[in-house]
Amino acid sequence: MKIKFKLNHKDVNVDTTYSRRLLDCIREDFDLTGTKEGCAEGECGACMVFIDDLLVNSCMVPMANVVDKHVVTIEAFSQTEDYRQIEKAFMDTGAVQCGYCTPGMVMAVYELVRKNVDPSPEEVKEALSGNLCRCTGYQSIFEAVELLKKGGFFDV
């Protein structure tokens, strides 16, 4: 069955089933590998994408839920100025090690920025709690958010 949706600002049609996971479609049909599979249970955040500006775990989304929607992956987001600022903060604080969680973590940081212009440390931890990282210990990621805050990034 043909499923029509917008992927990274382009209209697409894919021949698939309604029950197939969005994650699999993104990676296999469109070769967009920045969206990772970590847990397949919606717990790790490695597969985060935006659907109509809502941050979701794509491993939990059946293709039936993206019909006529707009899906944005890290590949499209990485072309924005917002991404470049988040990337710089991550690099400046050493918030990237193996990089597996980074795309999802970046998407979650951006979602935090959009919802809270002055997050407390507790609010940052809560906002990023859906993302698992085995390498950094999280502190450098929290420092990256603080650096963004100090640099005026949250004054959007």
C-alpha positions in Angstrom: 0.0 0.0 0.0 1.3 3.5 -0.8 1.7 5.8 2.2 2.1 9.5 1.5 3.8 11.9 3.9 6.4 14.6 4.0 9.9 13.6 4.9 12.4 16.3 5.6 10.4 18.9 3.7 9.8 16.7 0.7 6.7 14.9 -0.4 7.3 11.2 -0.5 5.3 8.0 -1.2 6.4 4.6 0.1 5.0 1.2 -0.6 4.7 -0.4 2.8 2.2 -1.6 5.4 0.4 0.5 8.0 1.9 -1.5 10.8 5.5 -1.1 9.8 7.6 1.1 12.1 8.5 4.6 11.0 12.1 3.9 12.1 12.5 1.0 9.7 11.0 3.0 6.8 13.3 6.0 7.5 16.4 3.8 7.6 15.7 1.2 5.0 13.6 3.0 2.4 15.3 6.4 2.6 18.7 5.4 3.8 18.6 8.0 6.6 20.8 6.4 9.2 21.1 9.2 11.7 17.9 7.9 13.3 19.2 4.9 15.3 17.6 1.9 16.8 18.7 1.4 20.4 16.1 -0.4 22.4 13.0 -0.9 20.1 10.9 -0.1 23.1 10.7 3.8 23.1 13.0 4.0 26.1 16.4 5.2 24.8 15.7 8.1 22.5 18.2 7.1 19.8 15.4 7.1 17.2 13.8 10.5 18.0 12.2 12.4 15.1 9.7 15.2 14.9 6.2 14.5 13.5 4.4 17.7 12.8 6.7 19.4 15.4 6.1 16.8 18.1 9.2 14.9 19.3 8.5 11.1 19.2 10.4 7.8 19.3 10.1 6.5 15.7 10.5 2.9 16.9 7.0 3.2 18.5 5.2 4.9 15.5 3.4 2.7 13.0 3.4 4.1 9.4 -0.4 4.5 9.7 0.3 7.4 12.1 2.4 9.4 9.5 -0.1 9.5 6.7 -0.2 13.1 5.5 2.1 14.2 8.3 5.5 15.9 8.2 8.5 13.9 9.6 11.8 15.7 10.3 14.9 13.6 11.0 18.3 14.6 12.3 19.5 14.8 8.7 17.2 17.8 7.9 17.6 19.3 11.4 21.4 19.3 11.0 21.0 21.8 8.1 19.7 24.5 10.5 21.4 27.2 12.4 19.8 25.9 15.6 21.5 22.5 15.1 24.9 24.2 14.5 24.7 26.0 17.8 23.7 22.8 19.7 26.5 20.9 17.9 29.1 23.6 19.0 27.9 23.5 22.6 28.2 19.7 22.6 31.7 19.8 21.1 32.8 22.6 23.4 31.8 20.6 26.5 32.8 17.2 25.3 29.2 16.0 25.3 29.9 13.6 22.4 31.8 10.4 22.8 30.7 7.4 20.8 27.9 9.5 19.1 25.2 6.8 19.1 22.8 8.8 21.3 23.8 12.2 19.9 21.2 12.6 17.2 18.3 11.8 19.6 19.9 13.9 22.4 20.3 16.9 20.0 16.6 16.6 19.0 15.6 16.5 22.7 17.7 19.5 23.5 16.1 21.4 20.7 12.6 20.4 22.0 13.6 21.7 25.4 14.7 25.0 23.9 11.3 25.4 22.2 9.3 24.7 25.3 11.4 26.3 28.1 13.5 29.4 27.7 15.0 29.3 31.2 15.2 25.6 32.3 16.5 24.8 35.7 19.0 22.0 36.1 16.1 19.7 37.2 14.1 20.7 34.2 17.0 19.9 31.9 17.4 16.5 33.4 13.7 15.8 33.1 13.6 17.0 29.4 16.5 14.7 28.6 15.4 11.7 30.7 14.0 9.9 27.6 17.5 9.7 26.2 20.1 7.1 27.3 23.8 7.6 27.0 26.3 5.0 28.1 29.5 7.1 27.5 29.3 10.7 28.8 27.7 10.3 32.2 25.3 13.1 31.2 27.1 15.9 33.0 28.8 17.2 29.9 25.5 17.1 28.1 23.9 19.1 30.9 26.9 21.5 30.6 26.2 21.9 26.9 22.6 23.0 27.7 24.0 25.4 30.3 26.4 26.8 27.7 23.6 27.3 25.2 21.6 29.1 27.9 24.5 31.4 28.7 25.1 32.1 25.0 21.6 33.3 24.5 20.4 30.4 22.5 17.3 30.1 24.7 16.3 33.8 23.9 14.5 32.5 20.8 
